[in-house]
Amino acid sequence: MITVDGIKIKTPTTFTWGLQDISDDDSGRTQDMLMHKNRIAQKRNLNISWNITTPDETAILLQAFNPEYIQVKYPDAMSGKDETRTFYVGDKSAPVRTWVQNNKRYTTVGFDLIER
């Protein structure tokens, strides 16, 4: 489903596609309360996560998404096709589910990918 810098990544448990409007600095409401959005760009935002991952799986995922910028191939909801775009990664988290000797697991590993 997803590749990062050409490497296939384990299919996420959740994948949410989003689109952000980027507005000009002069955007806002005028005194007549009319909104002037002045959109200058649109950028993709992908929220992805994996559930119940092992320490090894977690490390592989966090390392794959660690570079400052990455090329991600993913299914784009707007175009209806797989697309490759440059993203950076938001804050990452990996809360522990259990850390028993033979059953170490994270509850989730997740973060946002924001188009550059």
Secondary structure, DSSP 4 states (H G I P E B T S, - for coil): -EEETTEEEPPPSEEEEEEEEEE-TT-EE-TT--EE--EEEEEEEEEEEEEEE-HHHHHHHHHHT-SSSEEEEEE-TTTSSEEEEEEEE---B--EEEEETTEEEEEEEEEEEEE-
